[in-house]
Amino acid sequence: MDDFMKEEYNDLFTTTQCPAQQELLDYVQGRLSPEKQHEVELHLADCELCSEAVEGLAAFRQKEQIPGMLKQMKKQVLRKLRTRKRRKDQVAYFTQLAIIALVILFILLAAFWTYHFMTHK
């Protein structure tokens, strides 16, 4: 996997004010200090995305398996994003190739017409 994709989608929560993924997991598992737990709860009251994430994490019976599952899901998301990027790059490449071919065809036709009109005066 290229470095761009790793950096670009490393943690979907890094560009927001949301708690980090590990912090939400620690919250669900009851590993946070009372102060930190209170901070997360205040955030959850205002953030639907994190509230739903915590709700989903809380639904797991075997909470110790969550980090492995999250890692696997993250790999799948990155793989899909990389596939989409590759397809998008291919479309852009073939579009550029088609434009170049049309420009060359136009130049050849212009040269032919110019030659034809110059020689048949």
Secondary structure, DSSP 8 states (H G I E B T S, - for coil): --HHHHHHTS-TTTTSSS--HHHHHHHHTT-S-HHHHHHHHHHHHH-HHHHHHHHHHHT-S-GGGHHHHHHHHHHHHHHHHHHHHHHHHHHHHHHHHHHHHHHHHHHHHHHHHHHHHHHT-
